Structures are given as C-alpha cells and as structure tokens.
Amino acid sequence: METNKKDKGKTLGTIIRGNVRQYSMFIALFVIMIIFNILTEGTFISARNLTNLYLQTGYIAVLACGMVLVIIAGHIDLSVGSVAAFTGAIAAILQVKMGLPTIPTILITLIVGAIIGCWQGYWIAYRKIPAFIVTLASMLIFRGAVIAITKGQTIGPFNKSFNNMSVGYLKDIANIEGVHLLSIIIGIIGIIFYMVSEFRNRRTRKSYGFETLSNAMFVAKLLLVSALIMSFILSMALYKGIPYTVIILVLLIGLYTFITKKTPIGRHIYAIGGNLEAAKLSGINAKKTLFSIFVSMGTLAALSGILYSARLNSAAPSAGNLFELDAIAASFIGGASANGGVGTVFGAIIGALVMASINNGMSLMNLDISYQYIIKGLVLLMAVWFDISTRNKGK
C-alpha cells in the first residue's frame, strides 16, 4: 500500500503544466517542419534536406551552447558573429597563407578564441563593465579586424581534411545501397544508452523518495524519445550517414549538459543568474564564474568560425553576419529566461534547430531576404514574450 502511494507518479496534466515551455518548443519545431514540408511539396522532410539542415544548424548550435550559459548568468554576448568571422579568418591565414596542417590550425584558432574570451571576461567580471557594452565594442573591434587581416578579400580553399570536418561524413562498415549501416547501429546504441540512463535515474529518484512518472507515462516517454532518436538517425542514414559536424555537436552537448547539471560551476551559473547577491553571500566566486563563462563563449565562437569556414571552404570578411541573433534567439526559443537563472543546453539546441529550420524552409521557398529578416525578428520577439507571459502566469 505504501509503495503504491509513493509510486503513483505524475499524471499527464501535471507533466504538461510543469514543462509547458519545454513542450512548446518541440511543438513549434514540429509545426514549422510540417508547414515547410507542405509549402515545399515534400522537399523539406527529405533525407538529403534534413542532413543539410543539421549541417546548417551546426555552427549556430555550437554558439547556442555557450550563449545559453551567458544568458542563464544574466548577461548577453553580441560579439559572437564577429569573433567567429575573425577566428575563421585566422584559421584561413594559418592554413592557406602559412601552410600549417589542420590540427595545429584548429588548436591555434581555438586558443585565439579563448584569449578573446579572457579579454571580454576580464572587463565584465573584474572591471564591472556591462556585458552588453563590452561585447558590443568587441563586435565592432573584431568586425574591423577581420576586414583588416583579410584585406576585404575571401581566403581559401582549405586543405581537404579541414574542409571534411564540416562537410565530411562517417565512413560506413558495409556497402548497402541507400542505407548507412553504421549510422543505424550508432542510433540503436544511443537508444540503449538512453534507456539505461533513464532507468538508473528513475531508480535513484525512488531511492530518495522523489516523485517519479507513473509506469505507463515512463514507458510512453521511453518509446517516444527512442522513436525520435531513430527518426533523427534514419534521416541521415538514408542519405550519406552521420556528418562529422553532428558528431562534434553531440559531444559538445554531452560535455556542456554534464557541466551544467553535474558540476559546481554549473550550479554556480544558475545561482548567479537567479540572484547575484544571494550567490555571493553563499560563498560563490561570481567574478571567476563569469570570467570562465566568457572564456567558454570565446572558445565556442572560434569553433563555430572553424565549422562555418570549413563548410564554405573559405573565410570571408562578411562571415558571421547576424550569428549573434540566431544564437540568442535559439537560447530564448529553447527556454532560457530573459531575466536569467533559467535555461538548458538541450533546449538551446532545439532552439537552434528551430531557427535553422526557418532559415532552411524560407530558402527552399526562395523567400525574399527582407521577409526572412522580418520573420526571424518576430520569432525572437515572440519567444521572449512567451517567456515573460508564462513566468507571470506562474506567479
């Protein structure tokens, strides 16, 4: 009887009410995909286009991983597009002009990004200049710098190994026409890993007496998420397989999710964004934490610049234009709060996928660029409005 009482679990209504913002972004993504698929007469949800969509999402999703931490901490970074362009140009000069191999080029470029993050973090964390001002200044500085070092010209092409990092695919273990077998095997392994992880988490929560999903809801969740994972994998397996960009992104999501959920610095970021004064009184080193957030953001901006330059096989002075809009919008659409203290890495990735889907769908429809800007601006406005309205309802 006692076990029954404890294991009754959450009902569907309770789950939806408690996670309305998370479910809304999945619904929005689904609706956007269906609408664009109808408008493009089935082209949007084709294996080829979906794989292309994931490649387009890559460099924005990388920025979103760092941007969501910045927003959770109660700040903003307007410089990421310019920094991505600058570091992409640095990579081009190192490889195309100086002849460096791919790995040293990548490492040096990432170090440059980290140094830029240190520069911004110093002014924000230790000199108390608002992040908006610091990153706005950096946006102008590094946009000017990329024009100066490229002399206003496109630099390329890169080595094949560098280019493959963004446009290459995982090699298959078999020669089956129309199906990438290794991708399907990886998908099955991913589903098994997910299920084992969920069972462990459920057992742990029960051992501490925490509320859990009812058995029926738990099984439904496992089946639904497993179906989504397999659909994601099949959309790539039926084309050329898993791109290296997706592998890099999955590893990055895993790392940043672990940092935010399992480490002290992750808890400190949420505490600082929720209530800075209370965080300081509880012994959190707010300056060090803020500094590390912007070092992380600078490094990820460099990685984004690398992926974008590799995808284009060149570095251009105009690269990175409005990347900051897409990264910020991805974070807000994914559930981050404009007031700080709320947000997840996975949510930001879904937000990035929403933005990439809008970009991709509008491009397939040959929609005028002016309308594309208007729609993306409205999406950002609606995301912040939805955050504020849902928070007000909860009070």
GURO-218959 format. One line per 4 residues: their letters; for each residue x, y, z of C-alpha. Coordinates in steps of 0.02 Angstrom, whole numbers, always signed. Layout:
N
A) X/Y/Z | ...
END
This chain:
395
METN) +0/+0/+0 | +140/+119/+49 | +236/+78/-110 | +81/+110/-215
KKDK) +59/+280/-136 | +238/+332/-172 | +241/+263/-349 | +78/+337/-405
GKTL) +185/+460/-503 | +149/+614/-605 | -4/+624/-716 | -1/+686/-895
GTII) -82/+851/-844 | +48/+880/-708 | +191/+847/-828 | +123/+965/-961
RGNV) +88/+1105/-836 | +261/+1088/-759 | +352/+1084/-927 | +244/+1195/-1037
RQYS) +391/+1295/-1104 | +492/+1139/-1147 | +348/+1054/-1237 | +302/+1212/-1330
MFIA) +470/+1219/-1419 | +452/+1038/-1477 | +276/+1076/-1539 | +339/+1233/-1627
LFVI) +478/+1135/-1713 | +356/+1000/-1769 | +231/+1128/-1836 | +368/+1226/-1927
MIIF) +430/+1067/-2011 | +256/+1013/-2064 | +214/+1186/-2134 | +375/+1198/-2234
NILT) +356/+1020/-2295 | +183/+1062/-2363 | +242/+1226/-2440 | +393/+1142/-2522
EGTF) +291/+991/-2581 | +388/+865/-2478 | +563/+932/-2510 | +589/+993/-2332
ISAR) +571/+823/-2246 | +684/+728/-2364 | +840/+637/-2304 | +952/+750/-2408
NLTN) +875/+913/-2348 | +865/+860/-2165 | +1050/+813/-2167 | +1086/+983/-2245
LYLQ) +980/+1061/-2108 | +1087/+979/-1973 | +1244/+1045/-2057 | +1169/+1220/-2061
TGYI) +1121/+1203/-1878 | +1297/+1153/-1827 | +1389/+1319/-1811 | +1238/+1408/-1734
AVLA) +1208/+1264/-1611 | +1390/+1275/-1556 | +1364/+1460/-1517 | +1199/+1421/-1430
CGMV) +1288/+1301/-1309 | +1391/+1446/-1244 | +1261/+1582/-1265 | +1133/+1493/-1156
LVII) +1259/+1494/-1011 | +1289/+1680/-1037 | +1101/+1713/-1034 | +1072/+1599/-883
AGHI) +1202/+1704/-791 | +1101/+1859/-833 | +1211/+1930/-972 | +1217/+1939/-1163
DLSV) +1354/+1922/-1294 | +1336/+2024/-1454 | +1511/+1988/-1518 | +1499/+1803/-1565
GSVA) +1467/+1833/-1750 | +1616/+1948/-1769 | +1727/+1834/-1664 | +1676/+1683/-1770
AFTG) +1719/+1781/-1928 | +1886/+1839/-1855 | +1940/+1667/-1795 | +1884/+1589/-1960
AIAA) +1997/+1714/-2049 | +2139/+1670/-1929 | +2117/+1486/-1975 | +2121/+1531/-2160
ILQV) +2281/+1632/-2143 | +2365/+1494/-2041 | +2321/+1357/-2166 | +2306/+1441/-2335
KMGL) +2439/+1577/-2318 | +2560/+1494/-2195 | +2533/+1311/-2242 | +2500/+1243/-2067
PTIP) +2421/+1069/-2053 | +2240/+1051/-1997 | +2263/+1003/-1814 | +2386/+1145/-1768
TILI) +2272/+1267/-1862 | +2121/+1212/-1761 | +2214/+1218/-1594 | +2288/+1391/-1625
TLIV) +2119/+1458/-1682 | +2033/+1390/-1525 | +2169/+1469/-1417 | +2140/+1637/-1504
GAII) +1954/+1619/-1465 | +1992/+1580/-1282 | +2105/+1733/-1271 | +1966/+1842/-1341
GCWQ) +1850/+1766/-1209 | +1979/+1809/-1074 | +1984/+1988/-1137 | +1796/+2007/-1129
GYWI) +1780/+1911/-966 | +1909/+2024/-883 | +1813/+2184/-922 | +1645/+2108/-875
AYRK) +1690/+2010/-719 | +1832/+2110/-644 | +1802/+2287/-709 | +1612/+2276/-693
IPAF) +1577/+2347/-866 | +1406/+2283/-927 | +1421/+2134/-1045 | +1310/+2224/-1170
IVTL) +1438/+2365/-1188 | +1593/+2254/-1187 | +1526/+2133/-1317 | +1455/+2275/-1424
ASML) +1629/+2353/-1425 | +1705/+2184/-1468 | +1579/+2159/-1608 | +1643/+2319/-1689
IFRG) +1826/+2285/-1650 | +1831/+2110/-1722 | +1722/+2153/-1872 | +1851/+2286/-1913
AVIA) +1993/+2165/-1876 | +1928/+2031/-1995 | +1914/+2158/-2135 | +2091/+2218/-2097
ITKG) +2176/+2046/-2094 | +2084/+1982/-2247 | +2106/+2149/-2338 | +1923/+2134/-2385
QTIG) +1954/+1976/-2488 | +1898/+1794/-2472 | +2038/+1674/-2420 | +2032/+1491/-2473
PFNK) +2023/+1349/-2510 | +2069/+1247/-2355 | +2150/+1077/-2350 | +2033/+931/-2384
SFNN) +2049/+869/-2203 | +1996/+1040/-2137 | +1851/+1052/-2259 | +1792/+873/-2215
MSVG) +1770/+922/-2034 | +1614/+1018/-2083 | +1555/+930/-2242 | +1625/+754/-2217
YLKD) +1528/+600/-2161 | +1566/+450/-2052 | +1627/+305/-2160 | +1514/+153/-2168
IANI) +1562/-25/-2119 | +1462/-102/-2262 | +1414/-64/-2441 | +1224/-67/-2434
EGVH) +1149/+47/-2565 | +1035/+182/-2495 | +1068/+142/-2311 | +1214/+191/-2198
LLSI) +1226/+39/-2084 | +1349/+112/-1957 | +1233/+260/-1926 | +1088/+142/-1886
IIGI) +1199/+41/-1767 | +1252/+202/-1680 | +1068/+250/-1665 | +1025/+84/-1583
IGII) +1172/+102/-1462 | +1112/+279/-1423 | +936/+217/-1384 | +1004/+80/-1269
FYMV) +1115/+207/-1180 | +967/+325/-1159 | +855/+188/-1087 | +988/+127/-964
SEFR) +1017/+307/-908 | +830/+336/-882 | +809/+176/-781 | +956/+224/-670
NRRT) +888/+400/-642 | +717/+329/-600 | +789/+206/-476 | +894/+344/-394
RKSY) +744/+460/-378 | +640/+321/-299 | +778/+281/-176 | +774/+461/-115
GFET) +584/+465/-109 | +568/+591/-251 | +415/+598/-363 | +429/+498/-525
LSNA) +325/+470/-681 | +192/+336/-671 | +242/+169/-751 | +131/+200/-903
MFVA) +198/+376/-929 | +378/+318/-906 | +359/+182/-1039 | +273/+308/-1155
KLLL) +417/+430/-1132 | +546/+295/-1170 | +456/+243/-1329 | +429/+421/-1389
VSAL) +608/+478/-1361 | +677/+316/-1437 | +568/+346/-1591 | +633/+525/-1605
IMSF) +814/+466/-1591 | +788/+334/-1725 | +698/+458/-1839 | +844/+578/-1818
ILSM) +969/+441/-1861 | +868/+375/-2009 | +856/+549/-2085 | +1046/+541/-2102
ALYK) +1067/+353/-2131 | +955/+362/-2286 | +1071/+493/-2363 | +1259/+486/-2330
GIPY) +1264/+444/-2146 | +1310/+547/-1992 | +1409/+706/-2033 | +1564/+745/-1929
TVII) +1480/+909/-1880 | +1340/+813/-1794 | +1467/+706/-1700 | +1559/+861/-1640
LVLL) +1394/+939/-1587 | +1334/+784/-1492 | +1499/+776/-1396 | +1484/+962/-1357
IGLY) +1304/+944/-1297 | +1355/+799/-1185 | +1500/+899/-1111 | +1400/+1058/-1078
TFIT) +1250/+963/-1011 | +1366/+874/-890 | +1444/+1041/-838 | +1276/+1124/-806
KKTP) +1195/+977/-716 | +1336/+885/-627 | +1471/+1011/-581 | +1484/+1152/-452
IGRH) +1518/+1283/-587 | +1354/+1235/-672 | +1258/+1262/-510 | +1351/+1425/-482
IYAI) +1298/+1490/-654 | +1114/+1461/-613 | +1135/+1537/-440 | +1217/+1695/-510
GGNL) +1080/+1717/-640 | +943/+1684/-512 | +1005/+1804/-378 | +1181/+1876/-389
EAAK) +1185/+1948/-212 | +1122/+1786/-134 | +1251/+1688/-235 | +1392/+1799/-170
LSGI) +1329/+1782/+10 | +1328/+1593/-8 | +1515/+1596/-49 | +1509/+1583/-239
NAKK) +1653/+1670/-328 | +1545/+1765/-453 | +1693/+1850/-539 | +1783/+1688/-575
TLFS) +1623/+1604/-636 | +1578/+1749/-753 | +1756/+1753/-819 | +1751/+1566/-859
IFVS) +1582/+1585/-948 | +1654/+1713/-1069 | +1813/+1612/-1096 | +1699/+1466/-1143
MGTL) +1598/+1580/-1258 | +1753/+1643/-1346 | +1816/+1465/-1374 | +1648/+1409/-1443
AALS) +1640/+1561/-1557 | +1809/+1506/-1627 | +1743/+1329/-1652 | +1590/+1400/-1740
GILY) +1704/+1504/-1851 | +1805/+1348/-1894 | +1650/+1247/-1940 | +1575/+1388/-2042
SARL) +1737/+1422/-2137 | +1761/+1235/-2166 | +1584/+1221/-2234 | +1613/+1365/-2357
NSAA) +1793/+1306/-2388 | +1847/+1487/-2369 | +1849/+1635/-2248 | +1760/+1794/-2300
PSAG) +1753/+1967/-2218 | +1562/+1958/-2216 | +1559/+1790/-2124 | +1466/+1778/-1958
NLFE) +1339/+1912/-2003 | +1193/+1903/-1878 | +1257/+1742/-1798 | +1227/+1827/-1631
LDAI) +1042/+1848/-1673 | +1023/+1663/-1714 | +1118/+1608/-1557 | +1021/+1724/-1441
AASF) +855/+1678/-1522 | +899/+1492/-1508 | +930/+1512/-1321 | +766/+1605/-1290
IGGA) +663/+1489/-1400 | +742/+1343/-1309 | +676/+1403/-1141 | +809/+1522/-1073
SANG) +737/+1667/-974 | +773/+1848/-1017 | +787/+1876/-828 | +925/+1745/-806
GVGT) +933/+1590/-697 | +833/+1479/-816 | +882/+1377/-970 | +959/+1215/-1031
VFGA) +1090/+1169/-1160 | +974/+1042/-1243 | +837/+1173/-1253 | +956/+1294/-1339
IIGA) +998/+1158/-1467 | +813/+1133/-1505 | +800/+1322/-1521 | +946/+1321/-1643
LVMA) +857/+1186/-1743 | +700/+1295/-1747 | +800/+1443/-1814 | +891/+1334/-1941
SINN) +725/+1258/-1997 | +654/+1432/-2026 | +809/+1484/-2124 | +811/+1323/-2225
GMSL) +625/+1324/-2262 | +623/+1505/-2317 | +774/+1474/-2429 | +688/+1323/-2510
MNLD) +538/+1435/-2544 | +653/+1569/-2619 | +577/+1696/-2499 | +648/+1871/-2516
ISYQ) +789/+1906/-2390 | +694/+2057/-2322 | +550/+1945/-2267 | +673/+1821/-2192
YIIK) +743/+1956/-2077 | +568/+2013/-2028 | +511/+1836/-1985 | +668/+1797/-1884
GLVL) +646/+1959/-1787 | +465/+1917/-1749 | +514/+1742/-1692 | +638/+1816/-1567
LMAV) +508/+1940/-1504 | +376/+1803/-1483 | +499/+1690/-1390 | +539/+1824/-1260
WFDI) +354/+1872/-1246 | +309/+1689/-1216 | +443/+1676/-1080 | +379/+1831/-990
STRN) +195/+1783/-1004 | +221/+1605/-940 | +325/+1667/-795 | +191/+1795/-748
KGK) +57/+1661/-751 | +159/+1556/-633 | +165/+1694/-502
END
